[in-house]
Amino acid sequence: MKEPDYTPPSCRWKKPVPTVIHNKKQSRLFQLLAQRYTPPFQHELPSTVSWTSKTESWLVKLSKNSKLLKRWLGLKLSFQSHLLRDNLPPPPARLLWVHYSSGSIGDSIMELAGRAMLGDYEVNLLTNKQYAELYRGGERFFRKVFTSPTEINSAEYDFIILDILNGRSLQLKRRLCPDLPFASLQGFYYGTKYNRMLFSCYRIHHLLGYPHSDSQLSQYLHPRLFVEDIPSPLPPKRKSKRWALLLGGEKPLKTFRHWPDVIKILRDRWPSNQDFPEFALVGSQNGLSCLDPVMATLDGSEAKSCVGNLTLRQTARVISDCDFFLGTDGGLMHCAVALAVPGVTIFGKFQPAYYLPLLSNMVTVYDQQNVNNVPPNIVAEAILNHSEMSGITAKAG
């Protein structure tokens, strides 16, 4: 059965539905299993939970519910359940955020978005080396970023935030800070697609006791990165506009092969009285196979290739120095969103509603299977119609 398209709601609160309990023992098990489908906060969340709950086979339900029960049992056997809290202590408490479960750079950026609401606290981050690079240097919300548990002194903290309740995080918590109270960002919620960025913000808002109105909360509902502390790898701009173009991708369904065709269409429709933008080409080693055709198409334009020869943080700095971003769904797109760089992103298979803020200047084009199914003229049209192109009057195509 095809997954339905989803249009995210505004950031309004859900109205709690009263539960009638008939059997106490049965209700406890039911309430535990219901947490797999129920976010631990009072806001509507873009997710596939309704569709998933209706279409899961009994074998899948058995497998995922067994995993949930295993995690619950692990929490009990870790002798940490009595320290689990559903609220943060009042500021200026000292918090350690343990962040090890993210599966990708993009997930990490989304899952740490809620840190912006913790400005009244002293917050340190413990994560792996890959993600730590993004949150060091000019970071405004984490005081220190650690990559080894041996760097942690439990006496320096009052409270722990665990990203997930699994065996690894609970073992680490017991080893580092066995007597400190803690909260879990994700809790027992899993097994469905959902907007991780909004989840992080809504969960932190819940842990704070809902201090903000909807209008106040909206200013926090986007990810953030800070890279101003490192020098730019790019030369000074020679034209009025510079675009970042992402090449490559970790998976074929996210690797758009038609950028040369898009560039040709843009050139053909670009006003003769305005400069065509210069380009900064970004991406990891997997983008090198796409580099030569794009450089050949850009012949005559200012173009600088940074593909495969910069660190993640340096690449983020390159994107921040650009006026526009072109690419596909992935870690560098999330960097562009977190750096407030507008642009156009192509999505294949994965729906944009689960990866972008409710209000975003990142325009998307989407195919249900693969980014390469999107025709180049559709991508070019989305670029020319973007609000940032308001000064461009494209020639009739």
N, C-alpha and C positions, 0 to 999 in steps of 0.2 A: 504494500500500500504506500502510495506516494506521500511524503511528508508535506503538510500544507504550508503555503506561504504565510508569513507572519508579519503583521504590522504592529510595531511596539506601541504601547499606550503611553500617555503622559505619566509623569512621576506622581501619581496619586496613590493614596493609601487604600488598601483593601479593607473591607468591612469584615471583621471576624465573624465566622459562622458558628453559632453555639452548637456544642456537641452533647448529645444525649447519651449517657452511659448506662447500660443495662447490666453488664457483667464486668466487675472491676478487673479481674485477671485478664479477661479477653480485651478489655479496653486498653490496658497497658501495652500489650503486644501490638494492638492495632495502631495506637498512637506512635509507637516506636517505628513501625513499618511505614506509617504515613509520612514520617520525616524525610523519607527518600524522595517524596514528591512535593514536600511543603517547605518553601524557603523560610528561614527563621527570622522573618521580619514582616512588617505590615505594608509592604509596597508591592505593586504588581510588577512582575519580572518577565521580560521577553524570554520565553522558553517553549520547548516542545512537550512540556509535562502533561498537558491534557491529552495530546495525541499519543504520547508514549504510553500513558497509563491505559489507554483504550486498545492499543494495538500490540502490546507486548504479549508474546506467547507465554504459556504457563511455565515453560522451561526457562525462559529468560527471567521471568519474575522469580522463580525459585532460586536461580543462580544469584541474582542481584540482592534478593532479600536475605539469602544465606550470607552474602558478603557483609550486608548491613549488620546482621546478628553477630557475625564474627567480630566486627569492629566494636559493637556494643560490649561483647564479652571481653574483648581486649582492654577496653576502657575500665571495666570492673576489675579485671585481674591485674591491671597496672597499679592498683591502689591510688588512682588519681581522680576517680569520679567524684569524690567528696570535695575536690578543689575546683571542679568545673563551674564556671559562672556564666551568667547571661547578661552581664553588664560590666563595664569598666569601672575601676576605682576613680574617684574624683582627681582632677589634675591638681598639682603637677606630679602625678605618679610617674615612675620610671618603667617604661614598657620595653619588652624584647619581642619583636615580631619574628617568628621562625617560619621561614618561607622556603620550603624544599620540594613541594609537590607539583609545581608548574611543569607542564610538558613542553613548553616552547617559550621563546622570547615574548611573543605576542601575549600569551597567557599570563606571563609574569607582569607585563605592563598593565594588563587589565586588572589582575588580582590585587595589585598594590595601589590601585587608584584611590581607595578609601583613606589612605594615609593623610591626605590633605585635610581631613577633618580632625586630625590629632595634633593640631598646632599648639595646644595648651599643655601637651605632654612632652616628656623627654623620651624619644623613641629610637631604638637601635634595631638594626636588621641583621639577621643571620640567614645567609642564603648561599648558593653555590657560586663558584667563580664566574661562570658564564653570565649570570644575571647581575652579580655584584658590580660589574663594570658600568652598568647603566645608572646605578644609584650612588656613585661616589663622585667626589669633586664638587660640583655646584649644587648638589642635592639640598633642598630646603626643608625637608620633613624628617629625614633620618639623620640623627646626630652622628652616628657611626655605622659602618657597614662591615660585618665580619663574614669570613668564609670558612672558618674552622671552629668547631665547638670548643676547642682548647683555648680560644681567645675569650671565652665567656666567663665572667665572674658573677655568680648568682647573687652575691651580696649587693650588687649594683642595681638590682631590679626589684620592683614591687609586684609585677604582673607579667604574664606571658600571653601572647597571641599565637596560637597554632593555626596554620592554614587548613589542616585537615586532621580528623581523628582516625589515624591509621597506626599500625604497629610501629613504623619507623619514627613518626613524630612523637608518639607517646614514650617510646624508649629513650629518645633524645631528651624529652622533657624530664623524665625521671633522672637521667644522668646529670643534666645540667642544673635544674632547679626543682628538686623533688617536692619541696614544701611550699612552693609559690602557687597562688591561685592562677587560673588561666581561663581563656575563652577560646573556642574554636570558630574560625571564620566560616567554614563550610558546614560544620556539624555533620549530620548524617545525610545531607542532601547530595544526591548524585544520580547518575544513570540517565540523564536527559541533557539535551542541548539547552544552553541558557546564556544570557549575556553576563559574562564574568565581571566585566567592568562595573555594571550596575549592581551586580550582586555584592561586590566588595563595598561599594559606597553605601548601599542600603543596609548591609550588615553592620558596618561601623556606626552608621546613624542609629541603628537599633541598640547596639552596645552602649552608645552614649545616652540612651533614653529619649530619643526623638527630640533633640533640642531645636531643630530648624523647621520652619514652615516649608511648604512645597516650593514657594518662590525663593526662599533662602537656600534650600537644598539644591536647587537647580545649578547654582554656581559651582558645586562640587562634582557634578555628574559627568566628569570627563577625566581621562588619564593625564599624567604630567611627566615630563622629563626635563632635565636642566643640563645643558651641555656648554654653557657660555664660558666655562672655566678653561677649556682647551682651545688652542689656536686652530683656525680653520685650515683644512688641507687645500682649500680652493684659492686660486688667484683672485684679485679684485674683479668685480663684474665689469664687463665692457659694454654690455647692453642693459636696457632698462629692466629686463626680466630674465631670470634664470630658473630653469625647471630641473627637478630631480627625476630621472627616469630609472626605474628598477628593472634590472635584467635578471633572468633566471628564476629559480624557485626550487624548493626542496622536493616537490612532487611534480610530475608531468602535468597533472590537471590544474596546477597553479602556475605553470610556466608559459607565459604568453609569447608565441613565436611570431606574431604579426606586427610588431612595433614598426618595422620599416614601412609597411603599407600604411599604418596610421600616420607616420611622419610625412609620407608622400601626399596623403589627402590634406593634412594640415598645411603643408607648403602650398598646395594648389589653391586652397581657400583662404590663405592668409592675405590680409590687405596689403597692397603694394606700397602704401605710404607708412607702414609700420614695420619695425624690425622683428624678424623671427627670433624667438628667444634663444639664448645659449643654453647648453645642457650640461648637467653633471650626471654621469652614468654611475649608478651604484648597484651593489649586489655582492654576493660572496663568490667563491670559486665556481659554483654551478652556473653563474651567469656568463662565464667566459665564452661558452659556445655560442652565445647570442650576440657577442660584442661586435665582431667584424661586420655583419650585415647592417647593424644599426649605425656604426661609424661611417660606413660607406654611404648610407642614405643621408647622413648629416654632413656630408662633405660640403664645405663652404660655410658651415655654421660654426660658431664657437662651441666646442665640445671638449669636455675633460672627463676621461675615464678614471673612475676610482674602483672599478670592479675587481674584487679579489685581492686588493692590496692595502686595505685599511682595517683597523679594529672596528668592533661594533660601535663603540662610543665615537670614534672618529667619523664613521659613516653617518651616525645620527647628527653629528655636527654639520656635515655636508648638507644633509636634508634641511637642517634648521637655517642654513644660509641660502636656501632656495625659496622662490616665491610660489612654487607650485610643485605638486608631486604627481607622478604617473606611475602606476604599478599594479600589482596584483595583491590579493589578500596574503598577508604574511607578517613577519616580525617587523620589517622596515616600514610597512604601511602603518602598523601600530605606533612606531616611532614618529612618523609624520603626524598622526592624529594627536599624540601626546605633546608634540611640539607646536601644535596649532597651525600646521602648514596645510593649506587647502589643496584639493586635487581631485583626481578621478582614479578609482580603483576598480579592477575587474575581479569579480567573484565567480568561482566555479564550484558547484555542488553545495558549498557552505553559504547559508543565507546571511546577508549583511546585518540584519536586525540583531543577530547574536554577537556581533563583533564591533559595533560602532556605538557612540553615544546617541542619546535620543535626538539631540541637536548637534549636527555635524556638518562641517563644510567640506566633507569628503563625499563627493557624488559617486554613486556606484552603478555599474552595469553587471548583470547577473545571468549566468546560465546554470541550469539544473545539474549539469554533468561536468563541464570542462570549460576553462576560460577561453580555450582556442575555438570554441563554438560561437563566440561572440564576433560578429563581422567587424573588420577594421573601421568601416564607415560609421558604425554605431558608436564605437569608442571615440572616434574623431568628433562626432556630433555632440557627444556628452562633454567633451573638452571645450568645444567652441561655445556651448550653451551654458557653461559653468558661470556662476555669478562673478567670479574673478576675471572673466573674459568680457565683462560688460563694456570695456573700452574697445573691444574688437568687433568690428562689423564684418562678419564672414561673407565671402562671395557666395552667391546662390550655387548650390551643388546640383 
